[in-house]
């Protein structure tokens, strides 16, 4: 899927101390989606501590959508198994949201305020957003009521539309929160990094070899030309795409 940078002029920034939107057990939250675009990418989860974390799949995005894997291009795909040390390629989505400051019942406190966080979610939650959008219209026009959370580990919770977009009702609140949000925004590549590490074919092969006890897959500069970003602030090009939320919801 082609990449379109929708945050023109935003400088590259560190993403590792950026708060993720997650709920504790039984917690309820109110959030606002302030972007019309979302990043989507396939990633593998690696479990052993030596390389633990999410890694962007090296397969072609459109092939992954139809086939679910691309073993010739991605060493992770070649050794992946459901529930194994190297998980199968799974589609994730990532965007920035405003989480309101609320009471224990999820009711926003006054004056209206919130914290910008990144929201990384799976296809199940994406489907829930699609259903809301289909019935109530553009997601930016109202807040979302999230929770209560039934499983903190798996982040299982319901998503429902709110009556209003609270941050935008009062002009002073709207300007204050809008200015704050603009300072926190990040570009496509930074959002991709919040989904997973972007490594090249040779490094992926080395990780797989470490985990399986095998030898490195033969290197190929032409297989997938991305940079190694482990321990580096640079961000590699990937197969990820950023698309209009409405168009994306219509397409799935």
Secondary structure as GFF3:
##gff-version 3
##sequence-region A 1 252
A	DSSP	beta_strand	28	33	.	.	.	ID=ss1
A	DSSP	beta_strand	37	46	.	.	.	ID=ss2
A	DSSP	three_ten_helix	49	51	.	.	.	ID=ss3
A	DSSP	beta_strand	53	56	.	.	.	ID=ss4
A	DSSP	alpha_helix	61	67	.	.	.	ID=ss5
A	DSSP	alpha_helix	75	79	.	.	.	ID=ss6
A	DSSP	beta_strand	90	100	.	.	.	ID=ss7
A	DSSP	beta_strand	114	122	.	.	.	ID=ss8
A	DSSP	alpha_helix	123	136	.	.	.	ID=ss9
A	DSSP	three_ten_helix	139	141	.	.	.	ID=ss10
A	DSSP	beta_strand	144	147	.	.	.	ID=ss11
A	DSSP	beta_strand	159	161	.	.	.	ID=ss12
A	DSSP	three_ten_helix	166	168	.	.	.	ID=ss13
A	DSSP	alpha_helix	171	184	.	.	.	ID=ss14
A	DSSP	alpha_helix	188	195	.	.	.	ID=ss15
A	DSSP	alpha_helix	201	212	.	.	.	ID=ss16
A	DSSP	beta_strand	241	244	.	.	.	ID=ss17
A	DSSP	alpha_helix	245	251	.	.	.	ID=ss18
###
